[in-house]
Amino acid sequence: MMRNDLPVAFAGLSGAGSILRSSEPVSLSPVASRAASLLEEALDLLVMHLDFAAALDRCEKGFESLLEDPDNEDSNSSEELKCSLCVVGIQALAEMNRWREVLPWILRYYQNPECLPPKVLELCLLLHSQVKEPHVMLEVGGDWLKNATNQHLPSYSLLFQLHLFYVLLPLGHFAEAEELVQGCQALTKQQQTEACGNIREKKHQWLQREKERLIPEKQPAVTWKKRLGPVSQKMLTMLAQLSRALGSLASQLYSIPYKRILLAAFMLFIIVVKLDPASPTSLPFLYRLIQLFHQIRLAVLPVQD
């Protein structure tokens, strides 16, 4: 699965076995020689036989062999072998789709992230960017770049750009990116200016995407209309027509004088109540109603001479 995702890793492998293919004779300690032999086996298993689990096993045995040399008789060769074993191990884990184990596996042999070899850090940054998990390298990459010793390495500029464009900016950490650029003494003024310009551009693009992401939420009616069936849409049409009819009726009622409304309400009350005129108990009430009707008629209709 990961074979086509990390082509740069195989480019790193070309240097992984350089210590084995040097035209000049190399004098190694017995421990380093055994580690170099295991590295050669791991390379052969990885590239030729595609046996990634066996290649990873040879890398781990190579690390164990180097740890057996407490006096560190050949430190330079040991560090180069250690880095090469890491490169092969990273590729083997990636090929088995076990990329989540890469960083913990590396930190077993490099307890301090600031001491990671540049090639190892480069592969880790590329790998976690490829699998859309850049946050995994946020702390490790930041600590490595802030280390004063690492800022003098030839590959520092490349790793700085990888961390900036593959980790900080995709995560939206624009303030941290600007702080890192301004505090980096390894960059020239021109490089700092260009980096800050790239940060502003990426920030603008990030804000534009956030605005576009919120636009569909402003038009929920369109989404609901698509979800409704034909019967529900017909019901919505009828409700809309009824709403317009009620609005028209309300506007007509508002145009009628207030006193005429009271008179109409009173007459409606008489019809609805249906008082029985033959009932003795209704006489006082009817008499009172007649008086009220007479008063309302005088108030509503003008007196004619």
Secondary structure per residue as TSV (DSSP state, phi and psi in degrees):
chain	resnum	aa	ss	phi	psi
A	1	M	-	360.0	-42.9
A	2	M	-	-89.3	-0.4
A	3	R	T	-62.3	-38.5
A	4	N	T	-91.1	-8.3
A	5	D	T	-85.0	-22.3
A	6	L	-	-127.4	62.4
A	7	P	H	-64.3	-28.1
A	8	V	H	-67.1	-23.8
A	9	A	H	-65.2	-38.8
A	10	F	H	-67.7	-29.7
A	11	A	H	-62.9	-35.4
A	12	G	H	-68.6	-28.0
A	13	L	H	-68.9	-24.0
A	14	S	H	-62.6	-27.6
A	15	G	H	-95.5	-9.1
A	16	A	H	-67.6	-35.8
A	17	G	T	-105.3	19.5
A	18	S	T	-64.1	-30.5
A	19	I	T	-67.6	-22.0
A	20	L	T	-88.0	-24.4
A	21	R	S	-106.9	13.2
A	22	S	-	-64.4	138.9
A	23	S	S	-72.0	-21.5
A	24	E	S	-90.0	144.7
A	25	P	-	-64.6	135.1
A	26	V	-	-111.6	126.4
A	27	S	-	-96.5	112.6
A	28	L	-	-118.6	150.9
A	29	S	-	-68.6	161.7
A	30	P	H	-56.6	-39.9
A	31	V	H	-66.1	-45.2
A	32	A	H	-66.0	-35.2
A	33	S	H	-63.3	-41.0
A	34	R	H	-66.0	-40.5
A	35	A	H	-64.4	-38.5
A	36	A	H	-65.7	-37.6
A	37	S	H	-65.0	-42.1
A	38	L	H	-65.6	-36.6
A	39	L	H	-62.8	-41.6
A	40	E	H	-63.7	-41.5
A	41	E	H	-62.9	-42.2
A	42	A	H	-63.1	-41.8
A	43	L	H	-62.3	-42.2
A	44	D	H	-65.7	-41.7
A	45	L	H	-67.0	-36.3
A	46	L	H	-73.1	-48.7
A	47	V	H	-86.8	-43.7
A	48	M	T	-88.7	-43.7
A	49	H	S	-101.4	-10.3
A	50	L	-	55.6	30.7
A	51	D	-	-96.5	86.2
A	52	F	H	-71.8	-36.3
A	53	A	H	-65.0	-42.1
A	54	A	H	-67.3	-37.2
A	55	A	H	-63.0	-42.2
A	56	L	H	-64.1	-38.0
A	57	D	H	-63.3	-41.1
A	58	R	H	-66.0	-36.9
A	59	C	H	-63.6	-43.4
A	60	E	H	-65.3	-38.1
A	61	K	H	-67.3	-34.1
A	62	G	H	-64.3	-41.1
A	63	F	H	-62.7	-42.9
A	64	E	H	-61.3	-36.0
A	65	S	H	-66.0	-41.0
A	66	L	H	-67.7	-32.6
A	67	L	H	-70.9	-14.8
A	68	E	T	-79.6	0.1
A	69	D	-	-108.5	78.6
A	70	P	T	-65.0	-27.2
A	71	D	T	-81.6	-11.7
A	72	N	-	53.4	56.9
A	73	E	T	-63.2	-34.0
A	74	D	T	-128.0	75.0
A	75	S	H	-64.9	-42.3
A	76	N	H	-62.6	-47.4
A	77	S	H	-65.3	-36.9
A	78	S	H	-64.9	-41.7
A	79	E	H	-65.9	-38.3
A	80	E	H	-67.4	-41.0
A	81	L	H	-64.5	-40.8
A	82	K	H	-61.4	-43.8
A	83	C	H	-64.4	-43.4
A	84	S	H	-64.6	-40.5
A	85	L	H	-61.9	-37.3
A	86	C	H	-64.3	-43.7
A	87	V	H	-61.1	-45.9
A	88	V	H	-65.9	-41.1
A	89	G	H	-63.2	-40.1
A	90	I	H	-60.9	-45.6
A	91	Q	H	-63.8	-40.6
A	92	A	H	-63.6	-44.5
A	93	L	H	-63.9	-40.3
A	94	A	H	-65.0	-39.8
A	95	E	H	-64.7	-30.3
A	96	M	T	-88.3	8.4
A	97	N	T	59.1	34.6
A	98	R	-	-111.3	43.2
A	99	W	G	-66.0	-23.5
A	100	R	G	-65.9	-19.8
A	101	E	G	-89.9	-6.7
A	102	V	H	-61.8	-55.8
A	103	L	H	-64.1	-47.0
A	104	P	H	-59.5	-35.9
A	105	W	H	-65.6	-41.5
A	106	I	H	-66.5	-41.1
A	107	L	H	-70.7	-8.9
A	108	R	T	-68.7	-29.4
A	109	Y	T	-108.5	-18.9
A	110	Y	-	-125.3	87.4
A	111	Q	S	-63.2	-29.9
A	112	N	S	-101.5	113.6
A	113	P	G	-59.5	-25.9
A	114	E	G	-68.0	-16.7
A	115	C	G	-97.3	6.8
A	116	L	-	-62.9	137.8
A	117	P	-	-63.6	146.0
A	118	P	H	-54.6	-40.8
A	119	K	H	-63.9	-38.6
A	120	V	H	-66.7	-44.8
A	121	L	H	-63.6	-39.0
A	122	E	H	-60.0	-46.9
A	123	L	H	-64.7	-37.6
A	124	C	H	-65.2	-42.4
A	125	L	H	-63.1	-45.3
A	126	L	H	-65.9	-41.3
A	127	L	H	-62.6	-51.5
A	128	H	H	-71.5	-23.9
A	129	S	H	-71.6	-38.6
A	130	Q	H	-65.9	-36.4
A	131	V	T	-92.1	12.7
A	132	K	T	62.4	36.1
A	133	E	-	-128.8	56.1
A	134	P	G	-68.4	-21.7
A	135	H	G	-62.7	-22.8
A	136	V	G	-62.3	-33.0
A	137	M	G	-96.3	5.9
A	138	L	H	-61.1	-51.8
A	139	E	H	-75.5	-42.2
A	140	V	H	-63.4	-48.8
A	141	G	H	-64.5	-39.2
A	142	G	H	-63.9	-43.5
A	143	D	H	-63.9	-39.4
A	144	W	H	-65.8	-43.2
A	145	L	H	-70.1	-30.3
A	146	K	H	-80.1	-10.8
A	147	N	-	-70.6	127.0
A	148	A	T	-64.7	-33.9
A	149	T	T	-66.7	-40.0
A	150	N	G	-68.6	-24.4
A	151	Q	G	-69.3	-11.9
A	152	H	G	-96.3	-0.4
A	153	L	S	-77.4	147.0
A	154	P	T	-61.7	-31.1
A	155	S	T	-88.4	6.9
A	156	Y	H	-63.2	-42.4
A	157	S	H	-60.5	-42.0
A	158	L	H	-63.7	-46.8
A	159	L	H	-66.2	-33.7
A	160	F	H	-61.4	-46.4
A	161	Q	H	-66.3	-39.2
A	162	L	H	-62.1	-44.9
A	163	H	H	-66.2	-37.1
A	164	L	I	-68.6	-50.7
A	165	F	I	-87.2	-22.3
A	166	Y	I	-104.8	-11.8
A	167	V	I	-124.0	-63.4
A	168	L	I	-66.0	-52.1
A	169	L	H	-67.8	-43.0
A	170	P	H	-61.2	-27.9
A	171	L	H	-86.1	-6.4
A	172	G	T	78.2	21.9
A	173	H	-	-89.7	68.2
A	174	F	H	-73.3	-39.0
A	175	A	H	-63.9	-42.6
A	176	E	H	-65.9	-35.9
A	177	A	H	-65.0	-44.2
A	178	E	H	-64.4	-39.7
A	179	E	H	-64.7	-39.2
A	180	L	H	-66.5	-40.6
A	181	V	H	-65.7	-46.1
A	182	Q	H	-68.1	-28.8
A	183	G	T	-92.8	2.4
A	184	C	-	-89.2	111.1
A	185	Q	T	-78.7	-14.3
A	186	A	T	-77.3	-13.9
A	187	L	S	-95.3	144.5
A	188	T	-	-78.1	170.3
A	189	K	H	-61.4	-39.7
A	190	Q	H	-65.1	-41.9
A	191	Q	H	-65.2	-38.3
A	192	Q	H	-64.6	-40.8
A	193	T	H	-63.5	-44.1
A	194	E	H	-64.5	-40.8
A	195	A	H	-64.5	-42.6
A	196	C	H	-64.6	-36.4
A	197	G	H	-63.7	-40.9
A	198	N	H	-64.9	-37.5
A	199	I	H	-64.4	-44.0
A	200	R	H	-63.6	-39.5
A	201	E	H	-64.7	-45.0
A	202	K	H	-65.2	-35.8
A	203	K	H	-65.4	-40.9
A	204	H	H	-62.7	-43.8
A	205	Q	H	-64.0	-37.7
A	206	W	H	-62.7	-46.2
A	207	L	H	-65.5	-36.6
A	208	Q	H	-63.8	-42.0
A	209	R	H	-64.6	-37.2
A	210	E	H	-64.8	-39.2
A	211	K	H	-65.9	-44.2
A	212	E	H	-64.6	-31.1
A	213	R	H	-69.5	-26.8
A	214	L	H	-88.9	-13.3
A	215	I	G	-61.2	-46.2
A	216	P	G	-58.6	-26.1
A	217	E	G	-69.5	-17.9
A	218	K	G	-83.6	-6.9
A	219	Q	-	-127.6	62.5
A	220	P	H	-71.1	-24.4
A	221	A	H	-63.1	-38.5
A	222	V	H	-63.7	-41.8
A	223	T	H	-65.2	-43.6
A	224	W	H	-65.9	-36.8
A	225	K	H	-64.0	-35.4
A	226	K	H	-68.9	-33.2
A	227	R	H	-76.0	-24.6
A	228	L	S	-74.3	145.6
A	229	G	-	-81.6	178.4
A	230	P	H	-63.4	-35.8
A	231	V	H	-66.7	-43.4
A	232	S	H	-65.9	-35.8
A	233	Q	H	-66.6	-37.8
A	234	K	H	-64.3	-39.5
A	235	M	H	-63.7	-39.9
A	236	L	H	-63.2	-36.7
A	237	T	H	-65.0	-43.0
A	238	M	H	-64.2	-40.6
A	239	L	H	-64.8	-36.6
A	240	A	H	-65.8	-41.3
A	241	Q	H	-64.9	-41.7
A	242	L	H	-62.1	-38.7
A	243	S	H	-63.4	-40.5
A	244	R	H	-66.2	-37.8
A	245	A	H	-65.0	-42.1
A	246	L	H	-66.0	-36.5
A	247	G	H	-64.4	-40.2
A	248	S	H	-65.1	-42.5
A	249	L	H	-63.0	-40.7
A	250	A	H	-64.1	-38.8
A	251	S	H	-66.2	-34.7
A	252	Q	H	-68.6	-39.3
A	253	L	H	-65.5	-36.2
A	254	Y	H	-66.6	-24.7
A	255	S	H	-79.4	-15.8
A	256	I	S	-78.5	136.8
A	257	P	-	-57.7	150.0
A	258	Y	H	-61.5	-40.9
A	259	K	H	-68.1	-34.6
A	260	R	H	-67.0	-33.9
A	261	I	H	-64.2	-42.0
A	262	L	H	-62.1	-40.7
A	263	L	H	-65.1	-43.4
A	264	A	H	-64.3	-39.2
A	265	A	H	-65.0	-38.8
A	266	F	H	-66.1	-44.8
A	267	M	H	-63.7	-38.5
A	268	L	H	-64.3	-35.2
A	269	F	H	-64.1	-40.3
A	270	I	H	-65.4	-41.0
A	271	I	H	-67.3	-41.4
A	272	V	H	-70.8	-42.0
A	273	V	H	-65.5	-34.7
A	274	K	-	54.4	60.6
A	275	L	-	-68.3	145.8
A	276	D	-	-91.3	110.1
A	277	P	T	-66.2	-24.0
A	278	A	T	-77.1	-12.9
A	279	S	S	-78.5	130.0
A	280	P	G	-61.2	-30.7
A	281	T	G	-73.2	-15.3
A	282	S	G	-86.5	-17.1
A	283	L	H	-61.3	-50.7
A	284	P	H	-60.8	-38.3
A	285	F	H	-68.9	-40.1
A	286	L	H	-65.3	-39.1
A	287	Y	H	-62.3	-42.5
A	288	R	H	-64.7	-38.8
A	289	L	H	-64.3	-37.7
A	290	I	H	-64.1	-42.1
A	291	Q	H	-62.4	-43.2
A	292	L	H	-64.6	-38.0
A	293	F	H	-64.2	-41.0
A	294	H	H	-63.8	-41.7
A	295	Q	H	-65.2	-39.7
A	296	I	H	-67.0	-38.5
A	297	R	H	-64.6	-40.1
A	298	L	H	-67.4	-32.3
A	299	A	H	-75.7	-33.3
A	300	V	H	-88.7	-47.6
A	301	L	S	-90.9	136.5
A	302	P	-	-71.3	147.0
A	303	V	-	-77.4	126.9
A	304	Q	-	-101.9	134.1
A	305	D	-	-78.1	360.0
